[in-house]
């Protein structure tokens, strides 16, 4: 089962849930907000315990 992360959209502020593929290690990708459809830059890193750490930002902030 893949882990999930709740993030706040940097555009509309709504909380959305992302499914994280933690087998890929650190990654950066674009995910459209499920509410306002704007592109969110998602950065995923893996902490020392092997858990994903997710940071979301607007395209202009990346």
C-alpha positions, 0 to 999 in steps of 0.5 A, a space after each residue: 500500500 502506497 503512503 498518502 500525504 495531505 497538502 494544502 493547495 498553494 493557490 486555493 488553500 484546499 486540502 488535497 490528498 496525494 498518493 506518494 510512490 515512495 519506492 522512487 526516492 526523492 522526486 519532483 513532479 507537477 500535480 494538478 489541484 483536484 479542486 482548482 486545477 492549477 499546477 502544484 509543484 510537489 517535492 518528495 524526499 525521504 527522511 531518515 526513518 524511510 517516511 516520505 516528506 512532501 512539500 507543495 508550492 506554486 509553479 512561480 515559487 518553485 
